[in-house]
Amino acid sequence: MIYLIVRKRKTNYSEDYRIEKWARTTRDANKLLGALTLLEDDEDTVHFIVQAQENPALLLTEEVA
């Protein structure tokens, strides 16, 4: 299973979502989430974990990236 750590930044006009990191286990995802949360000092930015849908057609390999 793949877990995405998503960054949500809220502004006066919109909300911006971006994938910050990914992990293969919930344990690693929680570690990354904790680190990103500690490093972020902006009150308008929140990080959270989303379970990714595993679809091989949508995942980039190192060859493509």
VOPAGU-2260 file (C-alpha; in pm, 1 decimal, decimal comma):
REM VOPAGU-2260
SITE   aa  ch    i         X         Y         Z
SITE  MET   A    0       0,0       0,0       0,0
SITE  ILE   A    1     119,9     352,0     -75,8
SITE  TYR   A    2      42,0     649,8     145,5
SITE  LEU   A    3      65,9    1009,9      26,6
SITE  ILE   A    4     148,5    1299,8     254,8
SITE  VAL   A    5     -53,5    1589,1     113,9
SITE  ARG   A    6      10,5    1956,3     185,2
SITE  LYS   A    7    -294,9    2181,8     197,4
SITE  ARG   A    8    -237,6    2556,7     193,9
SITE  LYS   A    9    -532,2    2787,8     239,3
SITE  THR   A   10    -526,4    3145,5     114,1
SITE  ASN   A   11    -789,4    3415,8     114,6
SITE  TYR   A   12    -907,5    3310,3    -229,5
SITE  SER   A   13    -843,7    2937,8    -268,9
SITE  GLU   A   14    -698,9    2615,5    -132,9
SITE  ASP   A   15    -388,7    2458,8    -284,5
SITE  TYR   A   16    -311,9    2085,7    -255,8
SITE  ARG   A   17      26,2    1928,2    -328,4
SITE  ILE   A   18     180,7    1586,1    -269,0
SITE  GLU   A   19     484,2    1643,8     -46,0
SITE  LYS   A   20     606,6    1288,2      16,4
SITE  TRP   A   21     497,8     926,3     -12,1
SITE  ALA   A   22     559,0     615,6     196,0
SITE  ARG   A   23     496,6     242,6     172,3
SITE  THR   A   24     390,7     189,6     534,9
SITE  THR   A   25     173,6     380,1     779,6
SITE  ARG   A   26     465,5     392,8    1021,4
SITE  ASP   A   27     687,7     572,3     768,4
SITE  ALA   A   28     400,9     799,3     664,7
SITE  ASN   A   29     343,5     901,0    1026,9
SITE  LYS   A   30     714,2     976,3    1071,5
SITE  LEU   A   31     715,3    1195,7     761,5
SITE  LEU   A   32     394,5    1367,6     869,5
SITE  GLY   A   33     543,0    1446,0    1210,5
SITE  ALA   A   34     861,7    1585,8    1058,3
SITE  LEU   A   35     678,3    1802,5     805,8
SITE  THR   A   36     441,2    1931,5    1072,1
SITE  LEU   A   37     733,3    2032,5    1295,5
SITE  LEU   A   38     913,6    2206,8    1010,1
SITE  GLU   A   39     607,9    2399,8     890,1
SITE  ASP   A   40     551,7    2724,6    1077,2
SITE  ASP   A   41     274,9    2864,9     857,4
SITE  GLU   A   42     -68,6    2856,8    1024,5
SITE  ASP   A   43    -241,7    2831,7     685,2
SITE  THR   A   44     -62,4    2508,1     591,0
SITE  VAL   A   45    -173,5    2160,8     701,9
SITE  HIS   A   46     -29,9    1817,4     616,5
SITE  PHE   A   47    -232,1    1495,6     617,3
SITE  ILE   A   48    -205,9    1134,3     501,5
SITE  VAL   A   49    -413,2     987,0     218,6
SITE  GLN   A   50    -418,1     622,7     118,0
SITE  ALA   A   51    -334,1     605,5    -252,9
SITE  GLN   A   52    -524,1     395,6    -501,7
SITE  GLU   A   53    -271,3     155,9    -648,3
SITE  ASN   A   54    -311,7     184,5   -1022,0
SITE  PRO   A   55       6,0      87,8   -1210,5
SITE  ALA   A   56     -90,0     311,7   -1502,3
SITE  LEU   A   57     -81,2     619,7   -1279,5
SITE  LEU   A   58     240,7     553,3   -1084,1
SITE  LEU   A   59     561,9     697,2   -1229,9
SITE  THR   A   60     870,8     482,6   -1234,0
SITE  GLU   A   61    1226,3     610,6   -1207,1
SITE  GLU   A   62    1261,3     558,7   -1583,9
SITE  VAL   A   63     977,3     800,9   -1656,2
SITE  ALA   A   64    1051,1    1053,6   -1384,5
